[in-house]
Amino acid sequence: MKTRITDLFGIAHPIIQGGMHFVGLAELASAVSNAGGLGMITGLTQRTPELLAKEIARCQEMTDKPFGVNLTFLPTFANPPYPEYIAAIAEAGVKVVETAGRSPEEHMSGLKAAGIKVIHKCTSVRHALKAEAIGCDAVSVDGFECGGHPGEDDVPNMILLPRAAEELSIPFVASGGMADARSLVAALALGAEGMNMGTRFIATKEAPVHDNVKQAILKATELDTSLIMRPLRNTERVLNNMGVSRIREIEQDKGVALTIDDIHDLVAGVYPKVMVNGDMDAGAWSCGMVAGLIHDIPTVRELIDRIMAEADRLVHQRLASLYAYRRTTLLERA
């Protein structure tokens, strides 16, 4: 399947693995790229630019296919040296960066000077248009269903994707609620050129996370996520657990007086405890509503091959047969 996204990034299938903290390591990124998608190393999981360079080198030993690095510009408890991270990416020869959170505008000149293609994650059409205006090569349009940060507009992908198609000239992929061939075909029908999957890729054999995390996703339904930090306008969709219940209690008690310090211990430094140690109640970790559509833990290649085969069947058998049925019915009526 060829789209503007496969052409832009030099990949076989229009499937991108989103950046995920303590998940987007070389093992997963290389597996996605080797299977024909675009794998993504999560840059800020590596505490220094030097460690990121080493992680990129590890990935390059595992695949000769294109992969990218995610850089998220969000309010954090640290102040990452972004120019140094970008330099490490450029010096390693990586040609794709996925940016997220705040606008990457101040870093675009450095990225473009290195010949890096930029895909920016957006939760609204206005932000996507801004990304296009500052020179991003593509955008990832995140609907309200997504795990992580869905923005503050609460627009689901059935509305957001066709609106993006109406406004954008650059290609975009659908993100949030993406899990299988139905997701891909629907995204293409709504104007996207591919899809970005996060939560679905956590539940794969190569994902370098504790098995407790994978099992939690398998057990979850579409009703098992919550939105936290809404009073701080830094909304995040996370999987329900005892830590999240405590956050929601604090948010209710504090109301508009809530500050990040009130929930610091339940949102900061949580990912190593969850993803590495398997402590599922340590605090908040991002998970999409799409967990309700995840029922197995395949290899990455099995997952991508299945998606592409089923997408072909959906388009050429189910949808084509519906069109043939309609045509036959109209002829009979005539």
MOHUKA-V432800 format. One record per helix or strand of 3 or more residues. SS is the DSSP state (alpha for helix, beta for strand). FROM is the first residue (numbers start at 1). TO is the last residue. Records with the same first field share a line. If there is no record, write none. Layout:
# MOHUKA-V432800
SS = FROM-TO / FROM-TO
This chain:
# MOHUKA-V432800
alpha = 4-9 / 26-34 / 43-45 / 49-62 / 82-91 / 105-113 / 125-133 / 157-167 / 181-189 / 199-202 / 211-219 / 230-232 / 242-257 / 260-267 / 270-276 / 289-293 / 300-333
beta = 15-17 / 38-42 / 67-73 / 96-101 / 117-122 / 138-142 / 171-175 / 195-197 / 225-228 / 236-239
